[in-house]
């Protein structure tokens, strides 16, 4: 039962860290082009090298 005194704060910290990472991704516009991703995933062109 004493282990809960350690596990609850650790889980809250990790959850907060994940939430901060999600908000950072939103703020840096990581999710702004869902249409482009949709078309790239169905494209027949294979490009092993990323575009600059």
mmCIF file as Biopython writes it, N, C-alpha, C and O atoms, coordinates in Angstrom:
data_model
#
loop_
_atom_site.group_PDB
_atom_site.id
_atom_site.type_symbol
_atom_site.label_atom_id
_atom_site.label_alt_id
_atom_site.label_comp_id
_atom_site.label_asym_id
_atom_site.label_entity_id
_atom_site.label_seq_id
_atom_site.pdbx_PDB_ins_code
_atom_site.Cartn_x
_atom_site.Cartn_y
_atom_site.Cartn_z
_atom_site.occupancy
_atom_site.B_iso_or_equiv
_atom_site.auth_seq_id
_atom_site.auth_asym_id
_atom_site.pdbx_PDB_model_num
ATOM 1   N N  . UNK A ? 1  ? 0.814  -1.191 0.000   1.0 0.0 1  A 1 
ATOM 2   C CA . UNK A ? 1  ? 0.000  0.000  0.000   1.0 0.0 1  A 1 
ATOM 3   C C  . UNK A ? 1  ? 0.861  1.260  0.000   1.0 0.0 1  A 1 
ATOM 4   O O  . UNK A ? 1  ? 0.434  2.297  -0.507  1.0 0.0 1  A 1 
ATOM 5   N N  . UNK A ? 2  ? 2.063  1.185  0.558   1.0 0.0 2  A 1 
ATOM 6   C CA . UNK A ? 2  ? 2.936  2.354  0.580   1.0 0.0 2  A 1 
ATOM 7   C C  . UNK A ? 2  ? 3.444  2.700  -0.806  1.0 0.0 2  A 1 
ATOM 8   O O  . UNK A ? 2  ? 3.845  3.835  -1.063  1.0 0.0 2  A 1 
ATOM 9   N N  . UNK A ? 3  ? 3.427  1.710  -1.710  1.0 0.0 3  A 1 
ATOM 10  C CA . UNK A ? 3  ? 3.925  1.950  -3.064  1.0 0.0 3  A 1 
ATOM 11  C C  . UNK A ? 3  ? 3.044  2.967  -3.795  1.0 0.0 3  A 1 
ATOM 12  O O  . UNK A ? 3  ? 3.513  3.657  -4.701  1.0 0.0 3  A 1 
ATOM 13  N N  . UNK A ? 4  ? 1.778  3.060  -3.404  1.0 0.0 4  A 1 
ATOM 14  C CA . UNK A ? 4  ? 0.885  4.040  -4.043  1.0 0.0 4  A 1 
ATOM 15  C C  . UNK A ? 4  ? 1.338  5.472  -3.783  1.0 0.0 4  A 1 
ATOM 16  O O  . UNK A ? 4  ? 1.071  6.363  -4.590  1.0 0.0 4  A 1 
ATOM 17  N N  . UNK A ? 5  ? 2.016  5.697  -2.671  1.0 0.0 5  A 1 
ATOM 18  C CA . UNK A ? 5  ? 2.533  7.026  -2.373  1.0 0.0 5  A 1 
ATOM 19  C C  . UNK A ? 5  ? 3.595  7.441  -3.393  1.0 0.0 5  A 1 
ATOM 20  O O  . UNK A ? 5  ? 3.829  8.633  -3.591  1.0 0.0 5  A 1 
ATOM 21  N N  . UNK A ? 6  ? 4.239  6.466  -4.039  1.0 0.0 6  A 1 
ATOM 22  C CA . UNK A ? 6  ? 5.222  6.758  -5.077  1.0 0.0 6  A 1 
ATOM 23  C C  . UNK A ? 6  ? 4.596  6.705  -6.473  1.0 0.0 6  A 1 
ATOM 24  O O  . UNK A ? 6  ? 4.917  7.526  -7.332  1.0 0.0 6  A 1 
ATOM 25  N N  . UNK A ? 7  ? 3.714  5.750  -6.692  1.0 0.0 7  A 1 
ATOM 26  C CA . UNK A ? 7  ? 3.170  5.540  -8.035  1.0 0.0 7  A 1 
ATOM 27  C C  . UNK A ? 7  ? 2.215  6.643  -8.472  1.0 0.0 7  A 1 
ATOM 28  O O  . UNK A ? 7  ? 2.213  7.015  -9.645  1.0 0.0 7  A 1 
ATOM 29  N N  . UNK A ? 8  ? 1.414  7.169  -7.574  1.0 0.0 8  A 1 
ATOM 30  C CA . UNK A ? 8  ? 0.451  8.206  -7.941  1.0 0.0 8  A 1 
ATOM 31  C C  . UNK A ? 8  ? 1.156  9.492  -8.372  1.0 0.0 8  A 1 
ATOM 32  O O  . UNK A ? 8  ? 0.811  10.026 -9.426  1.0 0.0 8  A 1 
ATOM 33  N N  . UNK A ? 9  ? 2.118  10.016 -7.622  1.0 0.0 9  A 1 
ATOM 34  C CA . UNK A ? 9  ? 2.815  11.223 -8.116  1.0 0.0 9  A 1 
ATOM 35  C C  . UNK A ? 9  ? 3.602  10.984 -9.409  1.0 0.0 9  A 1 
ATOM 36  O O  . UNK A ? 9  ? 3.658  11.861 -10.271 1.0 0.0 9  A 1 
ATOM 37  N N  . UNK A ? 10 ? 4.201  9.815  -9.542  1.0 0.0 10 A 1 
ATOM 38  C CA . UNK A ? 10 ? 4.935  9.507  -10.774 1.0 0.0 10 A 1 
ATOM 39  C C  . UNK A ? 10 ? 3.987  9.462  -11.961 1.0 0.0 10 A 1 
ATOM 40  O O  . UNK A ? 10 ? 4.303  9.995  -13.025 1.0 0.0 10 A 1 
ATOM 41  N N  . UNK A ? 11 ? 2.828  8.833  -11.792 1.0 0.0 11 A 1 
ATOM 42  C CA . UNK A ? 11 ? 1.877  8.757  -12.900 1.0 0.0 11 A 1 
ATOM 43  C C  . UNK A ? 11 ? 1.305  10.137 -13.234 1.0 0.0 11 A 1 
ATOM 44  O O  . UNK A ? 11 ? 1.081  10.437 -14.407 1.0 0.0 11 A 1 
ATOM 45  N N  . UNK A ? 12 ? 1.068  10.972 -12.235 1.0 0.0 12 A 1 
ATOM 46  C CA . UNK A ? 12 ? 0.603  12.332 -12.499 1.0 0.0 12 A 1 
ATOM 47  C C  . UNK A ? 12 ? 1.676  13.147 -13.214 1.0 0.0 12 A 1 
ATOM 48  O O  . UNK A ? 12 ? 1.363  13.933 -14.108 1.0 0.0 12 A 1 
ATOM 49  N N  . UNK A ? 13 ? 2.921  12.969 -12.831 1.0 0.0 13 A 1 
ATOM 50  C CA . UNK A ? 13 ? 4.017  13.665 -13.497 1.0 0.0 13 A 1 
ATOM 51  C C  . UNK A ? 13 ? 4.135  13.227 -14.957 1.0 0.0 13 A 1 
ATOM 52  O O  . UNK A ? 13 ? 4.271  14.070 -15.844 1.0 0.0 13 A 1 
ATOM 53  N N  . UNK A ? 14 ? 4.085  11.931 -15.213 1.0 0.0 14 A 1 
ATOM 54  C CA . UNK A ? 14 ? 4.193  11.437 -16.588 1.0 0.0 14 A 1 
ATOM 55  C C  . UNK A ? 14 ? 3.002  11.865 -17.436 1.0 0.0 14 A 1 
ATOM 56  O O  . UNK A ? 14 ? 3.161  12.187 -18.614 1.0 0.0 14 A 1 
ATOM 57  N N  . UNK A ? 15 ? 1.814  11.870 -16.846 1.0 0.0 15 A 1 
ATOM 58  C CA . UNK A ? 15 ? 0.638  12.348 -17.563 1.0 0.0 15 A 1 
ATOM 59  C C  . UNK A ? 15 ? 0.747  13.819 -17.899 1.0 0.0 15 A 1 
ATOM 60  O O  . UNK A ? 15 ? 0.390  14.232 -19.002 1.0 0.0 15 A 1 
ATOM 61  N N  . UNK A ? 16 ? 1.236  14.617 -16.961 1.0 0.0 16 A 1 
ATOM 62  C CA . UNK A ? 16 ? 1.446  16.039 -17.213 1.0 0.0 16 A 1 
ATOM 63  C C  . UNK A ? 16 ? 2.511  16.269 -18.269 1.0 0.0 16 A 1 
ATOM 64  O O  . UNK A ? 16 ? 2.388  17.185 -19.082 1.0 0.0 16 A 1 
ATOM 65  N N  . UNK A ? 17 ? 3.546  15.456 -18.271 1.0 0.0 17 A 1 
ATOM 66  C CA . UNK A ? 17 ? 4.589  15.553 -19.282 1.0 0.0 17 A 1 
ATOM 67  C C  . UNK A ? 17 ? 4.031  15.246 -20.671 1.0 0.0 17 A 1 
ATOM 68  O O  . UNK A ? 17 ? 4.359  15.928 -21.642 1.0 0.0 17 A 1 
ATOM 69  N N  . UNK A ? 18 ? 3.196  14.227 -20.760 1.0 0.0 18 A 1 
ATOM 70  C CA . UNK A ? 18 ? 2.558  13.903 -22.035 1.0 0.0 18 A 1 
ATOM 71  C C  . UNK A ? 18 ? 1.622  15.005 -22.490 1.0 0.0 18 A 1 
ATOM 72  O O  . UNK A ? 18 ? 1.563  15.314 -23.680 1.0 0.0 18 A 1 
ATOM 73  N N  . UNK A ? 19 ? 0.894  15.596 -21.570 1.0 0.0 19 A 1 
ATOM 74  C CA . UNK A ? 19 ? -0.009 16.698 -21.904 1.0 0.0 19 A 1 
ATOM 75  C C  . UNK A ? 19 ? 0.775  17.918 -22.384 1.0 0.0 19 A 1 
ATOM 76  O O  . UNK A ? 19 ? 0.361  18.593 -23.326 1.0 0.0 19 A 1 
ATOM 77  N N  . UNK A ? 20 ? 1.905  18.200 -21.738 1.0 0.0 20 A 1 
ATOM 78  C CA . UNK A ? 20 ? 2.739  19.315 -22.179 1.0 0.0 20 A 1 
ATOM 79  C C  . UNK A ? 20 ? 3.304  19.056 -23.574 1.0 0.0 20 A 1 
ATOM 80  O O  . UNK A ? 20 ? 3.387  19.979 -24.384 1.0 0.0 20 A 1 
ATOM 81  N N  . UNK A ? 21 ? 3.689  17.822 -23.864 1.0 0.0 21 A 1 
ATOM 82  C CA . UNK A ? 21 ? 4.201  17.479 -25.190 1.0 0.0 21 A 1 
ATOM 83  C C  . UNK A ? 21 ? 3.108  17.640 -26.244 1.0 0.0 21 A 1 
ATOM 84  O O  . UNK A ? 21 ? 3.381  18.096 -27.354 1.0 0.0 21 A 1 
ATOM 85  N N  . UNK A ? 22 ? 1.885  17.273 -25.906 1.0 0.0 22 A 1 
ATOM 86  C CA . UNK A ? 22 ? 0.768  17.440 -26.832 1.0 0.0 22 A 1 
ATOM 87  C C  . UNK A ? 22 ? 0.507  18.910 -27.125 1.0 0.0 22 A 1 
ATOM 88  O O  . UNK A ? 22 ? 0.314  19.282 -28.283 1.0 0.0 22 A 1 
ATOM 89  N N  . UNK A ? 23 ? 0.499  19.757 -26.088 1.0 0.0 23 A 1 
ATOM 90  C CA . UNK A ? 23 ? 0.271  21.181 -26.301 1.0 0.0 23 A 1 
ATOM 91  C C  . UNK A ? 23 ? 1.427  21.828 -27.066 1.0 0.0 23 A 1 
ATOM 92  O O  . UNK A ? 23 ? 1.215  22.755 -27.847 1.0 0.0 23 A 1 
ATOM 93  N N  . UNK A ? 24 ? 2.642  21.341 -26.842 1.0 0.0 24 A 1 
ATOM 94  C CA . UNK A ? 24 ? 3.780  21.839 -27.612 1.0 0.0 24 A 1 
ATOM 95  C C  . UNK A ? 24 ? 3.606  21.500 -29.084 1.0 0.0 24 A 1 
ATOM 96  O O  . UNK A ? 24 ? 3.884  22.333 -29.947 1.0 0.0 24 A 1 
ATOM 97  N N  . UNK A ? 25 ? 3.146  20.280 -29.384 1.0 0.0 25 A 1 
ATOM 98  C CA . UNK A ? 25 ? 2.931  19.883 -30.772 1.0 0.0 25 A 1 
ATOM 99  C C  . UNK A ? 25 ? 1.826  20.725 -31.412 1.0 0.0 25 A 1 
ATOM 100 O O  . UNK A ? 25 ? 1.916  21.071 -32.590 1.0 0.0 25 A 1 
ATOM 101 N N  . UNK A ? 26 ? 0.799  21.052 -30.654 1.0 0.0 26 A 1 
ATOM 102 C CA . UNK A ? 26 ? -0.246 21.922 -31.184 1.0 0.0 26 A 1 
ATOM 103 C C  . UNK A ? 26 ? 0.288  23.318 -31.461 1.0 0.0 26 A 1 
ATOM 104 O O  . UNK A ? 26 ? -0.025 23.906 -32.496 1.0 0.0 26 A 1 
ATOM 105 N N  . UNK A ? 27 ? 1.083  23.851 -30.554 1.0 0.0 27 A 1 
ATOM 106 C CA . UNK A ? 27 ? 1.590  25.213 -30.692 1.0 0.0 27 A 1 
ATOM 107 C C  . UNK A ? 27 ? 2.577  25.337 -31.846 1.0 0.0 27 A 1 
ATOM 108 O O  . UNK A ? 27 ? 2.652  26.389 -32.480 1.0 0.0 27 A 1 
ATOM 109 N N  . UNK A ? 28 ? 3.344  24.271 -32.131 1.0 0.0 28 A 1 
ATOM 110 C CA . UNK A ? 28 ? 4.310  24.321 -33.218 1.0 0.0 28 A 1 
ATOM 111 C C  . UNK A ? 28 ? 3.717  23.841 -34.535 1.0 0.0 28 A 1 
ATOM 112 O O  . UNK A ? 28 ? 4.444  23.595 -35.497 1.0 0.0 28 A 1 
ATOM 113 N N  . UNK A ? 29 ? 2.395  23.709 -34.575 1.0 0.0 29 A 1 
ATOM 114 C CA . UNK A ? 29 ? 1.630  23.394 -35.794 1.0 0.0 29 A 1 
ATOM 115 C C  . UNK A ? 29 ? 2.045  22.071 -36.439 1.0 0.0 29 A 1 
ATOM 116 O O  . UNK A ? 29 ? 2.241  22.002 -37.652 1.0 0.0 29 A 1 
ATOM 117 N N  . UNK A ? 30 ? 2.175  21.035 -35.632 1.0 0.0 30 A 1 
ATOM 118 C CA . UNK A ? 30 ? 2.528  19.726 -36.147 1.0 0.0 30 A 1 
ATOM 119 C C  . UNK A ? 30 ? 1.351  19.051 -36.858 1.0 0.0 30 A 1 
ATOM 120 O O  . UNK A ? 30 ? 1.557  18.124 -37.641 1.0 0.0 30 A 1 
ATOM 121 N N  . UNK A ? 31 ? 0.129  19.502 -36.596 1.0 0.0 31 A 1 
ATOM 122 C CA . UNK A ? 31 ? -1.061 18.832 -37.111 1.0 0.0 31 A 1 
ATOM 123 C C  . UNK A ? 31 ? -1.801 19.692 -38.124 1.0 0.0 31 A 1 
ATOM 124 O O  . UNK A ? 31 ? -3.010 19.527 -38.283 1.0 0.0 31 A 1 
ATOM 125 N N  . UNK A ? 32 ? -1.121 20.605 -38.815 1.0 0.0 32 A 1 
ATOM 126 C CA . UNK A ? 32 ? -1.799 21.561 -39.675 1.0 0.0 32 A 1 
ATOM 127 C C  . UNK A ? 32 ? -2.104 21.064 -41.079 1.0 0.0 32 A 1 
ATOM 128 O O  . UNK A ? 32 ? -2.889 21.708 -41.775 1.0 0.0 32 A 1 
ATOM 129 N N  . UNK A ? 33 ? -1.534 19.962 -41.533 1.0 0.0 33 A 1 
ATOM 130 C CA . UNK A ? 33 ? -1.711 19.537 -42.917 1.0 0.0 33 A 1 
ATOM 131 C C  . UNK A ? 33 ? -2.245 18.106 -43.022 1.0 0.0 33 A 1 
ATOM 132 O O  . UNK A ? 33 ? -1.548 17.241 -43.551 1.0 0.0 33 A 1 
ATOM 133 N N  . UNK A ? 34 ? -3.459 17.830 -42.534 1.0 0.0 34 A 1 
ATOM 134 C CA . UNK A ? 34 ? -3.975 16.465 -42.660 1.0 0.0 34 A 1 
ATOM 135 C C  . UNK A ? 34 ? -4.307 16.102 -44.104 1.0 0.0 34 A 1 
ATOM 136 O O  . UNK A ? 34 ? -4.239 14.926 -44.461 1.0 0.0 34 A 1 
ATOM 137 N N  . UNK A ? 35 ? -4.662 17.065 -44.939 1.0 0.0 35 A 1 
ATOM 138 C CA . UNK A ? 35 ? -4.976 16.782 -46.341 1.0 0.0 35 A 1 
ATOM 139 C C  . UNK A ? 35 ? -3.728 16.338 -47.092 1.0 0.0 35 A 1 
ATOM 140 O O  . UNK A ? 35 ? -3.783 15.394 -47.881 1.0 0.0 35 A 1 
ATOM 141 N N  . UNK A ? 36 ? -2.615 17.000 -46.858 1.0 0.0 36 A 1 
ATOM 142 C CA . UNK A ? 36 ? -1.369 16.612 -47.522 1.0 0.0 36 A 1 
ATOM 143 C C  . UNK A ? 36 ? -0.932 15.221 -47.118 1.0 0.0 36 A 1 
ATOM 144 O O  . UNK A ? 36 ? -0.463 14.450 -47.955 1.0 0.0 36 A 1 
ATOM 145 N N  . UNK A ? 37 ? -1.078 14.892 -45.848 1.0 0.0 37 A 1 
ATOM 146 C CA . UNK A ? 37 ? -0.726 13.551 -45.384 1.0 0.0 37 A 1 
ATOM 147 C C  . UNK A ? 37 ? -1.610 12.505 -46.048 1.0 0.0 37 A 1 
ATOM 148 O O  . UNK A ? 37 ? -1.144 11.424 -46.410 1.0 0.0 37 A 1 
ATOM 149 N N  . UNK A ? 38 ? -2.884 12.832 -46.203 1.0 0.0 38 A 1 
ATOM 150 C CA . UNK A ? 38 ? -3.806 11.882 -46.823 1.0 0.0 38 A 1 
ATOM 151 C C  . UNK A ? 38 ? -3.381 11.577 -48.251 1.0 0.0 38 A 1 
ATOM 152 O O  . UNK A ? 38 ? -3.429 10.424 -48.681 1.0 0.0 38 A 1 
ATOM 153 N N  . UNK A ? 39 ? -2.969 12.594 -48.983 1.0 0.0 39 A 1 
ATOM 154 C CA . UNK A ? 39 ? -2.580 12.385 -50.377 1.0 0.0 39 A 1 
ATOM 155 C C  . UNK A ? 39 ? -1.207 11.726 -50.489 1.0 0.0 39 A 1 
ATOM 156 O O  . UNK A ? 39 ? -0.978 10.935 -51.403 1.0 0.0 39 A 1 
ATOM 157 N N  . UNK A ? 40 ? -0.300 12.037 -49.582 1.0 0.0 40 A 1 
ATOM 158 C CA . UNK A ? 40 ? 1.032  11.434 -49.635 1.0 0.0 40 A 1 
ATOM 159 C C  . UNK A ? 40 ? 0.991  9.955  -49.304 1.0 0.0 40 A 1 
ATOM 160 O O  . UNK A ? 40 ? 1.770  9.180  -49.858 1.0 0.0 40 A 1 
ATOM 161 N N  . UNK A ? 41 ? 0.106  9.549  -48.419 1.0 0.0 41 A 1 
ATOM 162 C CA . UNK A ? 41 ? 0.083  8.148  -48.017 1.0 0.0 41 A 1 
ATOM 163 C C  . UNK A ? 41 ? -0.484 7.253  -49.121 1.0 0.0 41 A 1 
ATOM 164 O O  . UNK A ? 41 ? -0.173 6.063  -49.177 1.0 0.0 41 A 1 
ATOM 165 N N  . UNK A ? 42 ? -1.323 7.829  -50.008 1.0 0.0 42 A 1 
ATOM 166 C CA . UNK A ? 42 ? -1.914 7.066  -51.096 1.0 0.0 42 A 1 
ATOM 167 C C  . UNK A ? 42 ? -1.155 7.212  -52.409 1.0 0.0 42 A 1 
ATOM 168 O O  . UNK A ? 42 ? -1.541 6.611  -53.412 1.0 0.0 42 A 1 
ATOM 169 N N  . UNK A ? 43 ? -0.100 7.988  -52.421 1.0 0.0 43 A 1 
ATOM 170 C CA . UNK A ? 43 ? 0.663  8.240  -53.637 1.0 0.0 43 A 1 
ATOM 171 C C  . UNK A ? 43 ? 1.468  7.006  -54.031 1.0 0.0 43 A 1 
ATOM 172 O O  . UNK A ? 43 ? 1.950  6.260  -53.179 1.0 0.0 43 A 1 
ATOM 173 N N  . UNK A ? 44 ? 1.601  6.810  -55.342 1.0 0.0 44 A 1 
ATOM 174 C CA . UNK A ? 44 ? 2.401  5.694  -55.854 1.0 0.0 44 A 1 
ATOM 175 C C  . UNK A ? 44 ? 3.880  6.041  -55.949 1.0 0.0 44 A 1 
ATOM 176 O O  . UNK A ? 44 ? 4.707  5.155  -56.163 1.0 0.0 44 A 1 
ATOM 177 N N  . UNK A ? 45 ? 4.223  7.297  -55.796 1.0 0.0 45 A 1 
ATOM 178 C CA . UNK A ? 45 ? 5.617  7.715  -55.880 1.0 0.0 45 A 1 
ATOM 179 C C  . UNK A ? 45 ? 6.328  7.368  -54.575 1.0 0.0 45 A 1 
ATOM 180 O O  . UNK A ? 45 ? 5.878  7.725  -53.486 1.0 0.0 45 A 1 
ATOM 181 N N  . UNK A ? 46 ? 7.451  6.662  -54.717 1.0 0.0 46 A 1 
ATOM 182 C CA . UNK A ? 46 ? 8.252  6.321  -53.543 1.0 0.0 46 A 1 
ATOM 183 C C  . UNK A ? 46 ? 9.458  7.248  -53.507 1.0 0.0 46 A 1 
ATOM 184 O O  . UNK A ? 46 ? 10.202 7.348  -54.483 1.0 0.0 46 A 1 
ATOM 185 N N  . UNK A ? 47 ? 9.640  7.900  -52.419 1.0 0.0 47 A 1 
ATOM 186 C CA . UNK A ? 47 ? 10.767 8.806  -52.258 1.0 0.0 47 A 1 
ATOM 187 C C  . UNK A ? 47 ? 11.498 8.448  -50.981 1.0 0.0 47 A 1 
ATOM 188 O O  . UNK A ? 47 ? 11.008 8.690  -49.877 1.0 0.0 47 A 1 
ATOM 189 N N  . UNK A ? 48 ? 12.671 7.869  -51.144 1.0 0.0 48 A 1 
ATOM 190 C CA . UNK A ? 48 ? 13.448 7.450  -49.973 1.0 0.0 48 A 1 
ATOM 191 C C  . UNK A ? 48 ? 14.158 8.610  -49.305 1.0 0.0 48 A 1 
ATOM 192 O O  . UNK A ? 48 ? 14.573 8.501  -48.151 1.0 0.0 48 A 1 
ATOM 193 N N  . UNK A ? 49 ? 14.305 9.732  -50.021 1.0 0.0 49 A 1 
ATOM 194 C CA . UNK A ? 49 ? 15.001 10.885 -49.486 1.0 0.0 49 A 1 
ATOM 195 C C  . UNK A ? 49 ? 14.002 11.998 -49.242 1.0 0.0 49 A 1 
ATOM 196 O O  . UNK A ? 49 ? 13.249 12.348 -50.151 1.0 0.0 49 A 1 
ATOM 197 N N  . UNK A ? 50 ? 13.969 12.568 -48.041 1.0 0.0 50 A 1 
ATOM 198 C CA . UNK A ? 50 ? 13.027 13.652 -47.776 1.0 0.0 50 A 1 
ATOM 199 C C  . UNK A ? 50 ? 13.372 14.898 -48.580 1.0 0.0 50 A 1 
ATOM 200 O O  . UNK A ? 50 ? 14.534 15.150 -48.900 1.0 0.0 50 A 1 
ATOM 201 N N  . UNK A ? 51 ? 12.348 15.665 -48.896 1.0 0.0 51 A 1 
ATOM 202 C CA . UNK A ? 51 ? 12.553 16.915 -49.630 1.0 0.0 51 A 1 
ATOM 203 C C  . UNK A ? 51 ? 13.098 17.974 -48.685 1.0 0.0 51 A 1 
ATOM 204 O O  . UNK A ? 51 ? 12.722 18.025 -47.514 1.0 0.0 51 A 1 
ATOM 205 N N  . UNK A ? 52 ? 13.994 18.827 -49.202 1.0 0.0 52 A 1 
ATOM 206 C CA . UNK A ? 52 ? 14.545 19.877 -48.336 1.0 0.0 52 A 1 
ATOM 207 C C  . UNK A ? 52 ? 13.521 20.951 -48.020 1.0 0.0 52 A 1 
ATOM 208 O O  . UNK A ? 52 ? 13.828 21.904 -47.304 1.0 0.0 52 A 1 
#
